[in-house]
Amino acid sequence: MSKLYDLLGVSKTATSAEIKKAYHKLARSLHPDVNPDKAAAEKFKKVSAAYEILSDPEKRKNYDAGIIDENGNPTPFGAGVYDRAGGFGGGNGRYQSYNINPEDLASMFGGGMGGFNFSDIFGSGMGGMGGHSRRQSHTHAPKGQDVSYNLNVAFDLSVTGGETTVGLANGKNLKIKIPAGVPDDSTLRLKGQGEPGYGVQKGDALINIKVQSSPIYTRDGNNVLLNVPITLKEAVLGAKITVPTPYGEVALTVPPYSSSGKTLRLKGRGVKDKGDQLVKLMIVLPEHSNADLTKFVETWDAKPLNPRKF
């Protein structure tokens, strides 16, 4: 019983891991999505059927013992049809029943033994032999393996949501939708985009999202935080300034006498439909000394102002 092992190119003593590795190697080269040749498609079916039996410890054991054939069907004289120690029941009074198709039994004896119909004798399904009805074996094709990918997502896209493209191992470039507010290290599952299985049951592609850090934004839940520098004049007199958001630039009004650290809110500019953008004003003085500013401050009476109230 080495036919299935030969199909996979392994020995009868191969481990489960060796069988699995051999199957995946063959499946990748024979799958119809990769190899359109009809002969390859036919071999892919046979290889997958072989793997379906040899990957199941119980089925493999039965196959090695001759109880089932390479198609997974019971053999006419499979191990256990009679007790080898002493015929039926082994001479110890035990009676064993098996699910044998009447047509198979008839074929063993030359087409029904001169006209006898075994279905008539035993009833449909061999009901007289131990009360077992013949049950058709339903095998479930093994699903292909899932494949993991890492996808770098720009900070802005993780906030707004939208489409991007991911390259798969089979050479396909697939458009996927990034949900608004997707967190870092989350996983998106793409059904049927993994390794091929038997028939149409492919595995899935698991997309591990890596949200890139932003040089200007940070996130606090569904809100986006941004520090915006303003001049002393803008802080005192107020101003209209332009600030960036993940959705594009917007105009922002700075109220007069805005202290450094004052936070303004841009509604709806955080995670789509969920959050806002919080803009913290940061007063920035000139990098180099300014004679006019220095003279003004020196002559300015600041007595009414006491900013250090704790």
Backbone bond lengths (Angstrom), bond angles and torsions (degrees), N, CA, C in turn:
res aa  C-N    CA-C-N  psi(-1)  N-CA   C-N-CA  omega(-1)  CA-C   N-CA-C  phi
1 M - - - 1.473 - - 1.535 108.93 -
2 S 1.314 116.27 67.86 1.466 118.70 -176.32 1.527 112.50 -116.40
3 K 1.337 117.35 2.72 1.456 120.11 -175.03 1.524 112.48 -58.16
4 L 1.324 117.41 -46.43 1.468 120.49 -178.49 1.515 111.24 -65.87
5 Y 1.336 117.06 -36.99 1.461 120.39 177.02 1.528 110.56 -64.94
6 D 1.338 115.71 -39.17 1.464 119.86 178.92 1.525 111.02 -64.67
7 L 1.338 116.59 -38.57 1.465 119.54 178.93 1.527 111.80 -59.57
8 L 1.324 115.88 -38.63 1.468 120.21 -179.65 1.525 112.42 -87.60
9 G 1.333 116.50 -9.56 1.459 119.71 178.55 1.519 113.41 74.46
10 V 1.347 116.90 33.55 1.462 120.69 179.56 1.532 108.55 -127.69
11 S 1.316 115.99 165.45 1.454 120.60 177.81 1.522 110.20 -86.43
12 K 1.347 115.72 166.92 1.461 120.31 179.83 1.521 111.95 -67.35
13 T 1.324 116.30 -17.89 1.468 120.04 179.79 1.527 111.90 -95.52
14 A 1.322 117.15 8.22 1.477 120.60 -177.79 1.522 110.71 -61.33
15 T 1.321 115.76 144.29 1.460 120.82 177.33 1.530 109.38 -77.47
16 S 1.336 115.62 167.26 1.466 120.48 177.71 1.523 111.21 -59.99
17 A 1.330 115.64 -38.58 1.472 119.90 -179.97 1.527 110.87 -65.97
18 E 1.342 117.19 -39.24 1.469 120.76 179.48 1.528 110.74 -67.47
19 I 1.319 116.85 -37.59 1.468 121.16 177.96 1.529 110.57 -65.69
20 K 1.316 115.24 -43.31 1.466 120.63 179.87 1.529 111.02 -63.41
21 K 1.319 115.86 -43.33 1.468 120.91 -179.28 1.526 110.68 -64.38
22 A 1.332 115.76 -42.57 1.464 119.77 -179.97 1.531 110.87 -63.69
23 Y 1.328 116.24 -41.83 1.465 119.96 -179.59 1.530 111.55 -63.39
24 H 1.329 116.74 -46.59 1.468 120.02 -178.45 1.528 111.23 -62.48
25 K 1.326 116.36 -36.01 1.465 119.92 179.16 1.526 110.31 -65.23
26 L 1.334 116.24 -44.27 1.461 120.15 179.46 1.526 111.68 -69.23
27 A 1.342 116.57 -41.74 1.471 120.68 -177.54 1.521 111.45 -61.43
28 R 1.326 116.30 -38.12 1.465 119.34 -179.33 1.532 112.12 -64.46
29 S 1.339 117.28 -31.55 1.456 120.08 -177.83 1.527 113.32 -92.12
30 L 1.345 117.37 -20.77 1.455 120.63 -174.30 1.521 113.96 -104.29
31 H 1.333 117.78 -14.98 1.464 119.75 -174.32 1.532 110.54 -59.11
32 P 1.356 117.54 138.28 1.472 121.16 -178.47 1.515 114.71 -55.31
33 D 1.334 118.21 -27.42 1.458 119.98 178.43 1.520 111.53 -68.59
34 V 1.336 115.75 -23.91 1.465 121.09 -177.50 1.518 110.85 -104.44
35 N 1.325 116.52 -40.06 1.459 121.89 -175.76 1.523 109.26 -123.39
36 P 1.342 118.58 103.73 1.467 121.18 -175.89 1.534 113.99 -76.87
37 D 1.326 118.16 -5.47 1.459 121.66 -178.36 1.531 110.96 -61.09
38 K 1.352 117.19 133.82 1.466 121.23 -177.19 1.526 111.38 -63.26
39 A 1.331 116.40 -38.61 1.465 119.87 179.51 1.524 110.71 -63.86
40 A 1.325 116.07 -38.03 1.468 120.20 178.22 1.518 110.47 -66.30
41 A 1.345 116.38 -38.67 1.464 120.07 179.45 1.532 110.64 -64.37
42 E 1.329 116.33 -39.41 1.457 120.44 179.37 1.526 111.07 -67.16
43 K 1.330 115.52 -40.93 1.461 119.04 178.79 1.526 110.67 -67.81
44 F 1.350 115.88 -34.70 1.463 119.76 178.47 1.531 110.41 -60.29
45 K 1.353 116.42 -40.02 1.457 120.08 178.47 1.526 110.76 -63.74
46 K 1.345 116.12 -43.26 1.460 119.80 -178.31 1.531 110.91 -67.73
47 V 1.329 116.16 -40.81 1.466 120.44 179.60 1.523 110.05 -64.25
48 S 1.332 116.94 -41.86 1.464 121.00 -179.80 1.521 111.22 -66.50
49 A 1.351 115.85 -38.47 1.462 119.40 177.90 1.527 110.71 -66.19
50 A 1.338 116.07 -38.31 1.467 119.70 177.49 1.520 110.98 -63.89
51 Y 1.318 115.49 -41.97 1.475 119.50 -179.95 1.526 111.14 -66.71
52 E 1.339 116.44 -34.92 1.463 120.42 -179.74 1.532 110.54 -60.42
53 I 1.322 117.48 -34.65 1.466 120.95 179.69 1.525 111.18 -83.56
54 L 1.340 116.79 -48.29 1.469 119.83 -173.81 1.527 113.20 -73.72
55 S 1.341 117.58 -18.81 1.466 119.69 178.58 1.527 111.89 -82.88
56 D 1.343 115.93 -12.79 1.466 121.16 178.57 1.524 108.41 -99.22
57 P 1.350 118.56 113.39 1.465 121.16 -175.16 1.526 113.52 -53.17
58 E 1.340 118.21 -41.08 1.460 120.92 -177.52 1.527 110.99 -70.45
59 K 1.348 115.68 -43.74 1.464 118.81 178.98 1.526 111.03 -66.08
60 R 1.334 116.56 -38.51 1.465 119.59 178.68 1.523 110.83 -62.84
61 K 1.326 115.58 -41.51 1.470 120.51 178.66 1.524 110.16 -61.77
62 N 1.321 117.33 -44.18 1.455 121.33 179.61 1.524 111.86 -66.95
63 Y 1.330 115.99 -36.52 1.465 119.96 178.63 1.527 110.59 -66.70
64 D 1.336 116.43 -45.29 1.461 120.58 179.42 1.526 111.51 -62.35
65 A 1.344 115.74 -32.05 1.468 119.84 -178.48 1.523 112.12 -85.07
66 G 1.334 117.34 -5.46 1.453 120.05 179.92 1.505 114.23 83.69
67 I 1.329 117.31 11.70 1.460 120.70 -179.19 1.529 110.82 -76.28
68 I 1.343 116.54 -34.97 1.458 120.96 175.22 1.519 108.70 -124.04
69 D 1.341 115.65 155.90 1.459 119.15 179.14 1.523 110.30 -93.78
70 E 1.359 116.05 -172.00 1.461 120.20 -176.00 1.527 113.10 -67.43
71 N 1.344 116.60 -12.44 1.466 120.13 176.58 1.524 112.59 -96.59
72 G 1.329 115.92 1.47 1.454 120.31 -179.65 1.509 113.64 83.80
73 N 1.328 117.26 7.45 1.466 120.61 -179.96 1.528 110.61 -92.77
74 P 1.352 118.41 149.49 1.463 120.67 179.09 1.523 110.47 -62.87
75 T 1.322 116.51 139.44 1.464 120.35 176.24 1.526 109.07 -83.62
76 P 1.345 118.61 153.09 1.470 121.15 -177.13 1.517 113.52 -55.64
77 F 1.332 116.81 -43.42 1.456 120.38 179.76 1.509 109.79 -119.57
78 G 1.319 116.63 51.88 1.454 120.19 -179.74 1.513 111.13 -65.84
79 A 1.348 113.23 158.92 1.461 117.86 178.75 1.510 109.35 -56.40
80 G 1.341 117.40 131.27 1.454 121.11 179.14 1.506 113.41 102.07
81 V 1.374 119.86 -8.01 1.454 119.69 176.66 1.520 109.37 -64.93
82 Y 1.295 115.50 -33.43 1.464 119.13 170.84 1.507 108.03 -139.16
83 D 1.304 115.12 156.36 1.454 120.97 -178.47 1.519 108.60 -78.80
84 R 1.341 117.22 111.76 1.458 121.07 -174.32 1.520 112.72 -63.92
85 A 1.284 116.93 -16.31 1.468 119.27 179.87 1.514 111.24 -78.50
86 G 1.321 118.23 -19.80 1.463 116.99 -178.03 1.504 113.83 -173.36
87 G 1.323 116.75 43.77 1.453 120.01 177.17 1.510 111.21 69.50
88 F 1.325 116.34 -156.99 1.465 120.49 -179.11 1.520 109.51 -65.98
89 G 1.329 113.71 119.22 1.464 119.01 179.26 1.506 112.03 80.68
90 G 1.341 119.08 -5.81 1.455 120.66 175.94 1.506 112.55 66.64
91 G 1.340 118.36 18.45 1.460 119.93 178.34 1.509 113.06 73.28
92 N 1.326 118.47 9.30 1.461 119.88 -177.22 1.525 111.60 -112.61
93 G 1.317 116.12 15.95 1.461 118.86 174.12 1.507 114.23 85.89
94 R 1.369 117.73 -0.77 1.476 119.43 -179.73 1.509 109.50 -88.17
95 Y 1.305 114.85 134.27 1.464 119.15 178.84 1.516 108.51 -111.67
96 Q 1.345 116.95 128.71 1.451 121.34 -178.97 1.514 109.29 -110.65
97 S 1.320 117.03 135.95 1.462 120.81 179.41 1.520 109.31 -112.93
98 Y 1.330 116.26 149.50 1.455 121.93 -177.04 1.523 109.23 -139.36
99 N 1.298 115.21 154.06 1.460 121.09 -179.86 1.523 108.82 -87.79
100 I 1.339 116.68 95.49 1.458 121.73 -178.47 1.517 108.33 -117.35
101 N 1.314 115.46 129.81 1.450 121.13 178.19 1.523 109.25 -68.14
102 P 1.342 119.71 130.39 1.470 121.43 178.43 1.514 112.61 -54.41
103 E 1.349 116.99 -37.25 1.457 119.07 179.20 1.518 111.51 -65.03
104 D 1.359 116.10 -37.41 1.462 119.38 177.40 1.518 110.26 -65.49
105 L 1.345 116.39 -41.57 1.457 120.66 -178.60 1.522 110.05 -65.17
106 A 1.338 116.57 -38.97 1.454 119.98 178.93 1.513 110.93 -64.24
107 S 1.358 115.68 -39.67 1.455 118.22 -178.31 1.512 112.00 -67.01
108 M 1.335 117.15 -24.35 1.467 119.75 178.05 1.522 111.04 -66.34
109 F 1.340 115.82 -28.34 1.453 119.82 -174.68 1.530 111.93 -111.69
110 G 1.309 114.69 33.70 1.461 118.71 171.58 1.498 114.50 76.43
111 G 1.322 117.33 43.69 1.461 121.11 172.19 1.502 114.07 83.27
112 G 1.333 119.71 24.06 1.461 119.62 171.72 1.511 113.65 108.95
113 M 1.337 119.78 12.99 1.472 123.51 173.84 1.526 111.51 56.64
114 G 1.312 114.49 60.24 1.456 119.59 172.44 1.498 114.05 69.17
115 G 1.322 117.55 33.16 1.457 118.93 173.49 1.504 113.71 108.20
116 F 1.337 118.64 -9.25 1.472 119.47 176.66 1.520 109.60 -65.80
117 N 1.304 116.07 139.27 1.457 122.21 176.29 1.518 107.73 -107.83
118 F 1.334 115.66 109.59 1.463 119.49 -176.02 1.519 111.87 -65.61
119 S 1.318 116.86 -24.29 1.466 118.54 175.86 1.510 110.58 -67.68
120 D 1.360 116.60 -34.60 1.455 120.03 177.85 1.517 111.27 -67.94
121 I 1.330 116.34 -37.63 1.467 120.49 -177.10 1.511 110.85 -69.85
122 F 1.329 115.48 -49.70 1.466 119.60 -171.59 1.516 113.78 -99.31
123 G 1.318 115.85 -11.66 1.461 117.95 -176.43 1.511 109.43 90.05
124 S 1.314 115.74 156.94 1.455 120.22 -179.08 1.515 109.86 -61.08
125 G 1.337 115.41 127.50 1.454 119.63 179.19 1.507 111.84 85.63
126 M 1.367 119.98 10.09 1.463 122.34 178.63 1.511 111.53 59.78
127 G 1.332 116.50 41.19 1.462 120.28 -176.24 1.500 112.66 -58.67
128 G 1.379 118.94 -24.00 1.459 119.77 -178.46 1.497 113.72 -79.50
129 M 1.336 117.33 -11.20 1.461 118.62 -178.14 1.511 109.19 -97.63
130 G 1.302 115.00 83.03 1.468 119.95 175.04 1.504 113.03 78.92
131 G 1.321 118.28 5.53 1.463 120.35 176.08 1.515 113.39 77.13
132 H 1.315 118.76 13.76 1.463 120.73 -179.06 1.506 109.88 -93.44
133 S 1.300 117.76 129.49 1.458 120.95 172.11 1.516 108.30 -90.37
134 R 1.318 115.30 151.03 1.460 118.79 -178.80 1.518 108.98 -73.07
135 R 1.307 115.79 127.16 1.454 120.64 179.94 1.520 109.56 -113.92
136 Q 1.289 115.67 132.05 1.453 119.23 178.82 1.518 109.36 -74.62
137 S 1.312 115.06 134.61 1.467 119.84 -178.70 1.518 109.50 -79.64
138 H 1.313 115.76 122.12 1.465 121.12 177.45 1.516 108.69 -104.62
139 T 1.287 116.19 113.82 1.463 119.60 179.31 1.518 109.37 -98.96
140 H 1.285 115.82 140.41 1.457 121.46 179.23 1.514 108.82 -100.67
141 A 1.320 115.22 120.23 1.462 119.13 -178.85 1.515 110.29 -62.27
142 P 1.338 118.20 134.64 1.461 120.07 -179.17 1.521 111.09 -68.85
143 K 1.303 114.99 136.16 1.458 120.89 177.94 1.526 108.87 -75.37
144 G 1.329 116.64 144.29 1.456 120.38 177.81 1.521 111.48 -66.07
145 Q 1.316 115.55 164.83 1.462 120.39 -177.95 1.521 111.58 -74.58
146 D 1.330 115.57 148.57 1.462 120.84 172.50 1.531 108.95 -74.77
147 V 1.327 116.31 150.28 1.460 122.10 178.99 1.525 108.23 -124.40
148 S 1.343 116.71 134.01 1.469 121.34 -178.02 1.533 111.00 -101.93
149 Y 1.320 114.85 140.59 1.460 121.83 176.77 1.530 108.39 -132.42
150 N 1.335 116.68 149.98 1.457 121.67 171.53 1.523 108.14 -102.46
151 L 1.331 116.00 133.00 1.464 121.07 -179.47 1.519 109.26 -126.69
152 N 1.352 115.94 119.29 1.457 121.12 176.11 1.529 109.08 -81.01
153 V 1.327 116.12 125.52 1.465 121.92 -178.25 1.527 108.77 -117.97
154 A 1.328 116.92 128.36 1.463 121.50 178.74 1.526 110.10 -61.11
155 F 1.329 115.75 147.19 1.471 120.95 -178.26 1.524 110.71 -55.37
156 D 1.335 117.09 -47.14 1.466 120.57 -177.71 1.522 111.05 -58.28
157 L 1.343 117.58 -42.99 1.456 121.22 -179.19 1.523 111.38 -66.11
158 S 1.334 116.89 -34.14 1.468 119.35 178.40 1.525 111.53 -66.94
159 V 1.336 117.26 -23.31 1.464 122.06 179.23 1.527 110.86 -86.44
160 T 1.331 116.48 -47.56 1.461 120.44 -174.21 1.525 112.77 -84.49
161 G 1.346 116.44 -24.78 1.459 120.00 -172.24 1.521 109.74 74.68
162 G 1.322 116.42 162.18 1.465 120.30 -179.82 1.509 111.37 149.50
163 E 1.308 116.54 -172.43 1.462 121.96 -176.01 1.520 111.86 -96.29
164 T 1.335 114.18 147.87 1.455 121.50 171.03 1.518 107.34 -146.92
165 T 1.319 117.58 176.97 1.457 122.04 -176.50 1.518 110.33 -119.94
166 V 1.331 115.74 138.05 1.457 121.18 176.85 1.529 108.09 -123.47
167 G 1.342 116.60 136.48 1.456 121.72 178.03 1.522 110.21 -89.84
168 L 1.346 117.46 126.71 1.451 122.57 -178.89 1.523 110.78 -95.48
169 A 1.324 115.69 164.67 1.457 121.21 -177.07 1.517 112.03 -64.80
170 N 1.334 117.31 -25.91 1.465 119.91 -179.79 1.527 112.69 -82.97
171 G 1.334 116.77 7.42 1.455 121.06 177.61 1.514 114.62 92.71
172 K 1.309 117.51 -7.56 1.462 120.81 -179.94 1.522 110.63 -75.91
173 N 1.324 115.97 144.23 1.461 122.42 168.60 1.519 106.91 -105.93
174 L 1.327 115.16 115.93 1.459 120.27 -172.38 1.518 110.71 -111.61
175 K 1.339 116.66 130.09 1.460 120.67 175.21 1.517 109.41 -79.92
176 I 1.317 116.45 130.46 1.459 120.29 178.10 1.525 109.25 -129.14
177 K 1.315 115.54 155.94 1.466 121.52 -178.97 1.520 109.56 -99.74
178 I 1.318 115.98 123.26 1.464 121.80 177.17 1.526 108.43 -90.39
179 P 1.335 118.50 120.69 1.469 119.93 179.42 1.532 111.16 -67.30
180 A 1.322 116.85 142.40 1.460 120.93 176.27 1.522 109.98 -61.85
181 G 1.325 116.80 130.71 1.454 121.13 179.20 1.509 113.86 84.73
182 V 1.336 118.39 12.77 1.464 120.67 -178.08 1.540 109.29 -58.79
183 P 1.336 117.82 129.50 1.464 119.37 -178.34 1.530 112.03 -82.03
184 D 1.302 115.44 159.80 1.462 120.98 176.39 1.531 109.49 -64.30
185 D 1.332 116.07 146.71 1.472 123.32 178.26 1.529 112.97 65.65
186 S 1.311 118.05 22.91 1.463 120.19 173.51 1.530 108.96 -91.30
187 T 1.311 117.11 167.47 1.465 121.80 -175.15 1.522 111.16 -127.23
188 L 1.324 115.54 131.11 1.459 121.87 173.37 1.525 108.27 -104.94
189 R 1.324 117.66 136.49 1.472 122.32 -179.44 1.528 109.73 -106.47
190 L 1.332 115.82 123.91 1.454 121.92 177.11 1.521 108.30 -105.70
191 K 1.312 117.17 108.76 1.455 122.57 -175.69 1.529 111.40 -63.41
192 G 1.333 115.66 133.54 1.455 121.51 172.50 1.509 115.82 72.44
193 Q 1.349 118.54 15.76 1.460 121.48 -179.30 1.531 111.95 -109.46
194 G 1.347 116.56 18.15 1.451 120.53 179.16 1.515 112.06 -100.74
195 E 1.353 115.90 -150.10 1.454 121.47 -178.70 1.529 110.36 -69.65
196 P 1.349 117.34 148.16 1.460 119.51 177.34 1.518 111.12 -68.27
197 G 1.331 115.70 147.26 1.454 121.40 174.65 1.513 108.83 -115.25
198 Y 1.331 117.65 -156.76 1.453 121.59 177.94 1.523 108.35 -85.09
199 G 1.313 117.23 123.28 1.452 120.09 -176.99 1.516 110.49 78.07
200 V 1.323 116.37 -126.25 1.473 119.92 -174.88 1.521 112.55 -105.31
201 Q 1.317 117.89 1.88 1.462 120.03 -175.12 1.522 111.43 -84.33
202 K 1.320 115.04 82.86 1.464 120.13 175.95 1.523 109.62 -81.19
203 G 1.325 114.91 160.38 1.461 119.79 173.17 1.520 109.75 -77.62
204 D 1.328 115.84 -174.07 1.463 121.26 -179.09 1.524 110.69 -110.16
205 A 1.309 115.81 159.47 1.464 121.70 172.14 1.528 107.79 -99.05
206 L 1.325 115.90 126.62 1.460 121.41 179.48 1.527 108.17 -104.32
207 I 1.326 116.22 113.36 1.463 122.02 -176.26 1.529 108.88 -97.88
208 N 1.334 115.93 110.02 1.464 121.32 179.21 1.533 108.74 -87.19
209 I 1.319 115.90 114.69 1.468 121.71 -175.10 1.525 110.85 -81.77
210 K 1.330 115.20 126.84 1.464 122.10 174.69 1.537 107.43 -117.31
211 V 1.326 115.93 100.91 1.465 120.16 -179.09 1.527 109.16 -76.24
212 Q 1.325 116.37 124.42 1.460 121.68 -179.20 1.540 110.46 -75.17
213 S 1.316 115.36 143.19 1.472 119.22 177.10 1.526 109.14 -71.46
214 S 1.339 115.69 153.60 1.463 121.51 179.89 1.525 109.77 -106.43
215 P 1.333 118.07 142.57 1.469 119.83 178.16 1.525 112.65 -72.60
216 I 1.339 118.57 -14.19 1.475 119.71 -176.85 1.521 113.48 -124.82
217 Y 1.342 118.29 -25.78 1.461 120.26 -175.59 1.532 111.17 -106.10
218 T 1.329 114.17 155.57 1.465 122.31 163.28 1.521 106.84 -134.37
219 R 1.347 115.66 162.59 1.454 119.30 179.53 1.510 111.40 -114.02
220 D 1.313 115.25 142.30 1.460 122.47 173.25 1.520 106.26 -130.02
221 G 1.337 115.73 91.87 1.462 119.40 -174.18 1.514 109.80 65.93
222 N 1.327 116.60 -121.79 1.461 120.69 179.30 1.523 113.03 -93.52
223 N 1.334 117.06 -0.30 1.458 121.27 179.87 1.527 111.32 -96.30
224 V 1.307 115.65 149.70 1.466 122.51 176.42 1.528 107.65 -109.79
225 L 1.321 115.98 132.55 1.468 121.10 -177.60 1.525 110.15 -107.76
226 L 1.340 115.76 139.01 1.458 121.18 -179.45 1.527 109.72 -144.21
227 N 1.336 116.51 129.39 1.467 121.69 173.14 1.527 108.73 -93.38
228 V 1.359 116.39 128.37 1.460 120.79 -177.41 1.530 109.74 -121.09
229 P 1.326 118.10 122.63 1.468 120.32 177.71 1.533 111.00 -77.00
230 I 1.352 116.07 139.99 1.467 121.28 174.22 1.529 107.90 -134.13
231 T 1.326 114.87 158.19 1.462 118.99 179.51 1.528 110.21 -83.19
232 L 1.314 115.43 166.12 1.462 120.69 177.83 1.523 110.28 -61.70
233 K 1.335 116.15 -38.91 1.461 120.39 179.89 1.529 110.42 -63.96
234 E 1.341 117.26 -43.35 1.463 120.91 178.45 1.522 111.38 -64.01
235 A 1.324 116.03 -36.99 1.459 119.55 179.76 1.526 111.15 -67.07
236 V 1.336 117.24 -38.33 1.462 120.92 -176.45 1.527 111.41 -79.72
237 L 1.318 116.45 -47.47 1.458 120.55 -172.84 1.531 112.87 -91.97
238 G 1.324 116.85 -14.82 1.463 119.92 -172.98 1.516 109.91 83.37
239 A 1.333 116.48 161.36 1.465 119.04 -178.10 1.528 110.01 -169.37
240 K 1.316 114.64 164.25 1.464 120.94 169.52 1.523 107.08 -106.02
241 I 1.326 116.17 123.17 1.453 120.43 -178.68 1.536 109.24 -125.52
242 T 1.318 115.12 164.32 1.469 120.84 177.46 1.522 109.01 -108.54
243 V 1.318 116.69 130.11 1.466 120.59 -178.85 1.536 109.41 -126.13
244 P 1.325 116.82 149.11 1.473 119.74 177.52 1.521 111.36 -80.81
245 T 1.338 115.79 151.51 1.466 123.28 170.51 1.533 106.72 -138.12
246 P 1.332 118.98 164.28 1.469 119.70 176.31 1.528 113.69 -59.65
247 Y 1.328 117.25 -15.52 1.457 121.98 -178.40 1.532 112.23 -100.84
248 G 1.326 117.61 -1.77 1.458 122.35 -176.13 1.517 110.97 122.79
249 E 1.321 116.52 172.87 1.461 121.17 -177.07 1.528 111.44 -74.45
250 V 1.352 115.02 146.82 1.470 120.86 176.49 1.525 108.98 -137.85
251 A 1.341 116.05 158.97 1.467 121.80 176.87 1.520 109.80 -84.97
252 L 1.316 116.20 140.49 1.464 121.70 -179.93 1.522 109.00 -133.11
253 T 1.332 115.22 133.92 1.466 120.08 178.62 1.518 109.96 -94.18
254 V 1.341 115.97 122.53 1.465 121.84 175.15 1.529 107.52 -93.31
255 P 1.331 117.65 116.41 1.471 119.29 -179.45 1.542 110.88 -66.50
256 P 1.335 117.86 150.39 1.472 120.01 174.63 1.530 110.95 -57.74
257 Y 1.311 114.58 150.12 1.464 123.07 179.76 1.549 111.33 55.40
258 S 1.308 115.15 50.05 1.467 121.15 175.16 1.514 109.20 -89.98
259 S 1.314 116.52 120.61 1.461 120.19 179.27 1.520 110.51 -77.03
260 S 1.319 114.76 156.02 1.465 120.09 174.91 1.530 108.66 -63.19
261 G 1.324 117.12 131.11 1.458 121.28 -177.41 1.515 113.54 101.07
262 K 1.332 116.70 -10.02 1.470 120.36 177.77 1.527 108.47 -63.78
263 T 1.327 116.85 137.43 1.465 121.22 -176.95 1.522 110.53 -112.38
264 L 1.333 114.79 128.35 1.464 121.87 177.08 1.533 108.62 -110.50
265 R 1.323 116.05 148.93 1.463 120.64 -174.94 1.533 111.00 -111.80
266 L 1.340 115.46 128.80 1.461 122.04 172.77 1.524 107.23 -104.26
267 K 1.318 116.53 106.52 1.463 121.14 -175.42 1.529 111.53 -64.38
268 G 1.335 114.89 136.05 1.459 121.05 173.70 1.509 115.99 72.72
269 R 1.340 117.40 11.98 1.464 119.69 -179.23 1.530 112.57 -103.15
270 G 1.341 115.30 12.40 1.458 119.30 172.96 1.514 109.82 -97.04
271 V 1.350 117.64 -145.59 1.465 120.52 177.29 1.518 108.78 -55.89
272 K 1.324 116.18 131.99 1.461 121.98 -172.70 1.518 112.66 -50.41
273 D 1.346 114.17 126.31 1.472 123.03 176.98 1.532 113.45 66.77
274 K 1.330 117.62 9.76 1.464 119.00 -176.07 1.525 113.92 -134.07
275 G 1.331 118.26 -34.56 1.459 119.46 -170.95 1.516 114.24 -132.02
276 D 1.338 114.82 176.32 1.466 123.10 -179.76 1.523 109.65 -120.54
277 Q 1.322 115.32 170.61 1.466 120.51 171.13 1.516 108.75 -106.07
278 L 1.317 115.95 126.15 1.466 121.79 179.86 1.523 108.83 -102.43
279 V 1.337 115.36 120.03 1.471 121.61 -176.03 1.522 109.22 -106.49
280 K 1.329 115.13 115.98 1.471 119.66 178.01 1.528 108.88 -96.85
281 L 1.344 116.04 124.95 1.463 121.26 -179.45 1.525 110.05 -82.23
282 M 1.319 115.94 133.98 1.463 121.72 -179.93 1.533 108.51 -127.04
283 I 1.340 117.01 108.95 1.470 121.08 -179.93 1.521 109.16 -70.28
284 V 1.321 115.42 126.44 1.467 121.41 -178.48 1.528 108.42 -118.88
285 L 1.343 115.49 126.12 1.461 120.61 177.20 1.525 109.71 -88.06
286 P 1.343 117.81 162.11 1.469 120.50 178.70 1.538 110.78 -57.86
287 E 1.321 116.04 145.36 1.464 119.69 -179.52 1.534 111.15 -68.85
288 H 1.305 116.34 -30.83 1.468 120.84 -179.09 1.535 109.10 -114.05
289 S 1.338 115.53 157.01 1.468 120.48 -177.57 1.523 110.80 -62.37
290 N 1.337 114.21 144.82 1.461 121.18 179.50 1.519 107.51 -126.62
291 A 1.300 115.73 115.77 1.472 120.79 -173.55 1.522 111.76 -59.99
292 D 1.312 117.82 -43.52 1.459 120.94 -178.75 1.524 111.06 -63.76
293 L 1.358 116.58 -42.99 1.457 119.57 179.41 1.521 110.80 -66.04
294 T 1.313 116.13 -40.95 1.470 120.30 179.65 1.528 110.49 -62.03
295 K 1.346 117.38 -45.60 1.461 121.89 -179.59 1.520 111.06 -63.43
296 F 1.361 115.96 -39.47 1.453 119.68 -179.66 1.525 111.11 -64.22
297 V 1.310 116.71 -45.42 1.460 120.57 -177.57 1.535 109.97 -66.34
298 E 1.351 116.44 -38.67 1.464 119.57 -179.48 1.529 112.09 -63.82
299 T 1.323 116.47 -31.92 1.464 119.82 -176.98 1.529 112.67 -97.48
300 W 1.343 114.60 -3.49 1.465 119.15 -176.82 1.520 109.66 -82.54
301 D 1.338 116.07 128.92 1.457 121.03 179.28 1.523 108.92 -83.95
302 A 1.312 116.32 103.80 1.468 121.38 -176.04 1.519 112.45 -99.75
303 K 1.312 117.52 14.85 1.462 119.91 -176.35 1.532 113.69 -58.58
304 P 1.348 119.63 -38.78 1.473 117.80 -178.98 1.531 113.55 -67.86
305 L 1.324 116.86 -15.87 1.457 120.85 -175.55 1.530 110.67 -95.45
306 N 1.327 115.86 122.47 1.462 119.72 175.06 1.538 108.68 -129.20
307 P 1.345 117.08 89.06 1.475 119.53 -174.14 1.516 113.49 -74.44
308 R 1.330 117.67 -13.43 1.474 119.03 -174.47 1.517 111.52 -101.56
309 K 1.301 115.44 67.01 1.464 121.57 174.38 1.513 108.14 -100.16
310 F 1.306 116.43 113.55 1.479 121.11 -176.97 1.523 109.67 -107.51
